[in-house]
Amino acid sequence: MTTQQHHILPHPLHLYHGAFGSDTFGRRAESFARMFGTPRFLIVQTILVAGWIALNVSVLALRWDPYPFILLNLAFSLQAAYAAPLILLAQTRQADRDKAMNDADTQHREALSARTLDLLELTKRQGDAISALLDHNTKLTEELGRLTRDIHEAVAGDIPRS
């Protein structure tokens, strides 16, 4: 087999620089989006909010945000204002990666399919050639048997035919 016959197309994963692309902002946005959905983030945020409220309700000297906790609401609004676009950015980037991987996988499968069809055609041609050679060999063997009988008859005389 030639080198070309052994060559199978590589999987398209090598086409990507990294799991999150190559730009820093996009990678950071995705890491923030991933962080927002973790149990650790929810637990830490719950502890901070509970501490914020506890300090503002119980310690009179530290009331920087008295009830109804306008500053806390502002912090949540700010967090939501940044979290939503970052999450959308991360989802868009993931969708783009998924589409690129899907397209690359489709091309890879099509190339493998074409290669498989080529190999099947080659196998069929080789099978036909082997069949033709076998038929030719059978005819030669029959001819050799007939010639052997003719020579034996000419040299040894009549022999009974079976």
Phi, psi and omega in degrees: 000146179277170178299323181295324180292331179277342187284121172246139182299138178288156177291146189287004180300331182291350181283346186256141182288328181189178184296333185242020181085196186247352182268139186296315182300315180298318179296318180292320178300318179293322179293322175295317180298321177293322181295320182300336183262013183263151175300324180300314179300314181297319180294313180297317179297318179298317179296316180296317180295316179298318177296317178303309182295316182300315180294321182285340179268321190263322185262104185298325183288338184256018183285083176272345180216078183293162178309133018266028173058057182297318180296320177297317177298321177296319178298317177296320179296318178296317178300314180295322180297328178268325184294315184300309179295324178295319178295317178297319177299315180298318179295319179296316178296320178295319178298320178297317178296317180299318179295316179298318178294319179297315178297316179295319177297320178297314178299318180296315179296320179295319178295318178295321179296315178298318179296320179296318178296320176299316180294323177295319178296317177298317179297319178296315179298318179294320177297318177297319179295318178296318178298316179296318178297321178296317177299315180297318178297320179298315179297317178297320178296317177297318179296318178298319177297317179296316179296320179298318178295318180297317179295317180297321178296318181292327182271313189260351182096198181292132172235145180294136178269141179263000000 
